[in-house]
Amino acid sequence: MTSLGFATPPFVGKYGGRQSGYEGWHNRSFLHGGERSCAKRTFRVRESRSSSARIYMMPVGVPKVAFRVPGGTQAEWVDIYNRMYRERIIFLGSELDDELANQIIAVMLYLDSEDNTKPIYLYINSPGGSVVAGLAVYDTMRHIKSEVVTINVGLAASMSSFLLAAGEKGKRFALPHSRVMIHQPLGGAQGQASDLKVEAEQILRIRDALTYEYSKMTGQPYEKLIRDMSRDNFMSAQEAVEYGLIDRVIEGKAQ
């Protein structure tokens, strides 16, 4: 199973017109290798030939942790998001598109089939994304038997705020300094006048459907939501509680 929307990019820096960077860190095992170990990691950095100064750069990528498969004899290194899936935790941490939505749906279906008596935790820090992809995740949340607990840990904007509000009633949370933003769907089209008319009708239809669902999830009147979503509407975590998008702001340490 792959992580949801987190890739390990090559890390390259520039100094004095020459490139310098780490040497294949993310492709090497932590269990072997001279300067890398599972207990303490040190990173070797090339030095620019044009200067005696050194630039130390920490590689950017997905952290890996040790995990022993039940029944296995030794641990293996897996990326931290795959490890979290095994604890029924899913991260929505980037712009939502069809590929990311399909991955989230697949994990939800698997976890639900494995044990539908335990909740699934969806942590959100996302600017939103595709409405169609978001509705696919939303329908899956409604379809599975497992409760889906939603937690806003940064920004839940646009379609991500919709998924945040779609969590199990009473189990929609946010951290104190997180923000929520709601607005009406965005769209664009070009072509013949008849095609533009069809696109406009579809956007209005989607807007009405989303507003109706927001109304059910928040308890706000449909007309008020139409007004509030006419422009980008940002809320603090506490304002989101008062609006009905979430149920509680998490203060203090996790229990």
ABEGO torsion letter per residue (X at the ends): XBBBGBBBBBBBBBBGGBBBBBBGAAABBAABEAABBAABBBBBBBBBAABABBBBBBBBBBBBBBBBBBGBABBBBBBAAAAAAAAGBBBBABBBBAAAAAAAAAAAAAAAAABAABBBBBBBBBAEEBAAAAAAAAAAAAABABBBBBBBABBBBEAAAAAAAABBBGABBBBAABBBBBBBBBBBBBEBAAAAAAAAAAAAAAAAAAAAAAAAAAGBBAAAAAAAAABBBBBBAAAAAAAGABABBBBEBBX
